[in-house]
Amino acid sequence: MGDIITATSVLEHEYFLAFPEVIREKMNIQTGDRFYFYRHRKVLILNRRRPKKSRYCSYVDFYAEHGAVLSSGFLQRMRIRPGDTLELTVNNEDEVTIAKKSDVVHLFSPENRRIILTAKLKREFEAPSRFSNHSFREDVYNLLTLTDWSDDVAARLIQIPNLLREVAVTLHDDDVFSAFFEQRTIQLALELLEWQEGN
């Protein structure tokens, strides 16, 4: 089995847990992998193999290679909340143990808010989407990511589920935006016409 590998990570909002690179490499985690998730005594177990039928479990899909959304039910029963530091220990190539390490809420420290918001938006952008206009969604993603949010606003934005999708869909259906887009398109066409005729 080799040396035991241990690393820590902070549980984010929406129960997303980033898996440190050393853990991913040891377990050979790839996008699309599915693990079974269950409680065992005072720890949580993530295992490639399904446990015995008598043990209740859920499953976790790695839509993103660097992490996954964990089952909120098990976490709540263990009194684990977003912001808690978790310790991940690889028992073998098929199993990792997850335990609460401390009650320090790193998530809301000012230096982390914008970093976490950026990671959240990146994760949402990389997730499969039914929103058809990819380039428009990418423009919204870039604008939200590059904006210099205040710490307070960043902390509140982190808590909005599917932030990127909600902004993109709302903006796409917004009458004020549509009217501005139509007016600006016509104006630019006329300006281009004037420039062509002047040369």
C-alpha positions as CSV (number, residue, x, y, z in Angstrom):
1,M,0.0,0.0,0.0
2,G,2.9,2.4,0.6
3,D,3.0,5.4,2.8
4,I,-0.3,6.9,4.1
5,I,-1.1,10.2,2.4
6,T,-2.9,12.9,4.4
7,A,-3.9,16.4,3.3
8,T,-6.4,19.1,4.3
9,S,-9.0,21.0,2.3
10,V,-11.8,23.5,3.2
11,L,-15.4,22.6,2.5
12,E,-16.9,25.2,0.3
13,H,-20.5,26.4,-0.1
14,E,-22.8,24.0,-1.9
15,Y,-20.7,21.2,-0.2
16,F,-18.0,21.2,-2.8
17,L,-14.7,19.8,-1.6
18,A,-11.5,20.4,-3.5
19,F,-9.2,17.3,-3.4
20,P,-5.5,18.3,-3.1
21,E,-3.3,17.2,-6.0
22,V,-1.4,14.7,-3.8
23,I,-4.7,12.9,-3.0
24,R,-5.9,12.9,-6.6
25,E,-2.6,11.5,-7.8
26,K,-2.5,8.8,-5.2
27,M,-6.0,7.7,-6.0
28,N,-5.8,8.3,-9.7
29,I,-9.0,10.4,-9.7
30,Q,-10.2,11.4,-13.1
31,T,-13.2,13.5,-14.4
32,G,-16.2,11.2,-14.6
33,D,-15.1,8.9,-11.7
34,R,-17.8,7.8,-9.2
35,F,-17.2,7.0,-5.6
36,Y,-19.5,5.7,-2.9
37,F,-19.9,7.9,0.2
38,Y,-20.9,6.7,3.6
39,R,-20.4,7.2,7.3
40,H,-18.2,4.9,9.4
41,R,-18.1,5.6,13.2
42,K,-16.6,9.2,13.5
43,V,-15.4,9.6,9.9
44,L,-16.7,9.6,6.4
45,I,-15.5,7.2,3.7
46,L,-15.2,7.8,0.0
47,N,-14.7,4.4,-1.8
48,R,-14.6,3.2,-5.4
49,R,-16.2,0.0,-4.2
50,R,-19.8,-0.1,-3.0
51,P,-20.0,-1.1,0.7
52,K,-22.0,-4.1,1.9
53,K,-25.8,-3.9,1.2
54,S,-26.5,-3.4,4.9
55,R,-24.6,0.0,4.9
56,Y,-26.5,3.0,3.7
57,C,-24.5,5.1,1.2
58,S,-24.8,7.7,-1.5
59,Y,-22.5,8.3,-4.4
60,V,-20.2,11.2,-5.4
61,D,-19.4,12.0,-9.1
62,F,-16.2,13.9,-10.0
63,Y,-17.6,16.3,-12.7
64,A,-14.4,18.2,-12.1
65,E,-11.2,16.4,-11.6
66,H,-10.0,18.6,-8.8
67,G,-13.0,18.0,-6.5
68,A,-16.6,17.0,-6.0
69,V,-19.9,17.9,-4.3
70,L,-20.4,15.7,-1.2
71,S,-23.7,14.5,0.3
72,S,-25.1,17.2,2.5
73,G,-27.0,14.7,4.7
74,F,-23.9,12.8,5.9
75,L,-22.0,16.1,6.4
76,Q,-24.9,17.6,8.5
77,R,-25.2,14.5,10.7
78,M,-21.4,14.8,11.4
79,R,-21.9,18.6,12.1
80,I,-19.6,19.5,9.2
81,R,-20.4,22.8,7.6
82,P,-19.1,24.9,4.8
83,G,-15.9,26.7,6.0
84,D,-14.7,23.7,8.1
85,T,-11.3,22.3,7.5
86,L,-11.4,18.6,6.6
87,E,-8.5,16.1,6.8
88,L,-8.3,13.6,3.9
89,T,-6.4,10.4,4.4
90,V,-5.8,7.9,1.6
91,N,-6.1,4.4,3.0
92,N,-5.5,2.6,-0.3
93,E,-6.0,3.5,-4.0
94,D,-9.7,2.9,-3.7
95,E,-10.6,4.6,-0.4
96,V,-10.1,8.0,1.3
97,T,-11.2,8.9,4.9
98,I,-12.6,12.3,5.5
99,A,-12.7,13.8,9.0
100,K,-13.3,17.2,10.5
101,K,-10.0,18.8,11.5
102,S,-11.0,22.1,13.1
103,D,-13.8,24.5,13.6
104,V,-11.9,27.4,12.2
105,V,-14.0,29.0,9.4
106,H,-11.4,29.8,6.8
107,L,-14.0,30.5,4.1
108,F,-15.0,33.8,5.5
109,S,-11.5,35.2,6.1
110,P,-11.1,38.4,3.9
111,E,-8.1,37.2,2.0
112,N,-9.9,34.1,0.8
113,R,-13.3,35.5,-0.3
114,R,-12.3,36.6,-3.8
115,I,-10.2,33.5,-4.4
116,I,-13.1,31.3,-3.4
117,L,-15.5,33.3,-5.6
118,T,-13.2,32.9,-8.6
119,A,-12.8,29.2,-8.0
120,K,-16.6,28.9,-7.6
121,L,-17.2,30.7,-10.9
122,K,-14.6,28.6,-12.7
123,R,-16.2,25.4,-11.4
124,E,-19.6,26.5,-12.6
125,F,-18.2,27.6,-16.0
126,E,-16.5,24.2,-16.5
127,A,-19.6,22.2,-15.5
128,P,-21.9,20.9,-18.3
129,S,-24.6,23.5,-19.1
130,R,-27.9,23.5,-21.0
131,F,-27.4,27.2,-21.7
132,S,-27.0,27.3,-25.5
133,N,-25.0,30.4,-26.1
134,H,-21.5,29.5,-24.9
135,S,-19.7,32.7,-26.0
136,F,-22.3,34.8,-24.1
137,R,-21.9,32.7,-21.0
138,E,-18.1,33.0,-21.3
139,D,-18.3,36.8,-21.5
140,V,-20.4,36.8,-18.4
141,Y,-18.0,34.5,-16.6
142,N,-15.0,36.7,-17.6
143,L,-16.7,39.8,-16.4
144,L,-17.7,38.3,-13.0
145,T,-14.2,36.9,-12.6
146,L,-12.3,40.0,-13.5
147,T,-14.4,42.4,-11.4
148,D,-12.7,43.7,-8.3
149,W,-15.5,42.8,-5.8
150,S,-15.3,44.1,-2.2
151,D,-14.8,41.5,0.5
152,D,-18.4,41.9,1.7
153,V,-19.9,41.5,-1.8
154,A,-17.7,38.5,-2.6
155,A,-18.7,36.8,0.6
156,R,-22.4,37.2,-0.3
157,L,-21.9,36.2,-4.0
158,I,-20.2,32.9,-2.9
159,Q,-23.5,31.9,-1.2
160,I,-25.6,32.1,-4.4
161,P,-26.1,28.7,-5.9
162,N,-25.3,28.5,-9.7
163,L,-24.3,32.2,-9.7
164,L,-23.0,32.1,-13.3
165,R,-26.0,30.5,-14.7
166,E,-28.4,32.7,-12.9
167,V,-26.7,35.9,-14.0
168,A,-26.3,34.7,-17.6
169,V,-29.9,33.5,-18.0
170,T,-31.4,36.6,-16.3
171,L,-29.2,38.9,-18.5
172,H,-30.1,37.0,-21.6
173,D,-33.9,37.5,-20.9
174,D,-33.5,41.1,-19.7
175,D,-35.6,43.6,-21.7
176,V,-33.4,46.6,-20.8
177,F,-30.3,44.7,-22.0
178,S,-32.1,43.5,-25.2
179,A,-33.2,47.1,-26.0
180,F,-29.7,48.5,-25.4
181,F,-28.2,45.7,-27.5
182,E,-30.6,46.4,-30.4
183,Q,-30.1,50.1,-30.3
184,R,-26.3,49.8,-30.0
185,T,-26.2,47.3,-32.9
186,I,-28.1,49.7,-35.2
187,Q,-26.0,52.7,-34.1
188,L,-22.7,50.8,-34.8
189,A,-24.0,49.8,-38.2
190,L,-24.8,53.4,-39.1
191,E,-21.4,54.6,-37.8
192,L,-19.7,51.9,-39.9
193,L,-21.7,53.0,-42.9
194,E,-20.6,56.6,-42.4
195,W,-16.9,55.6,-42.0
196,Q,-17.1,53.5,-45.2
197,E,-18.7,56.3,-47.2
198,G,-16.1,58.8,-45.9
199,N,-13.2,56.7,-47.2
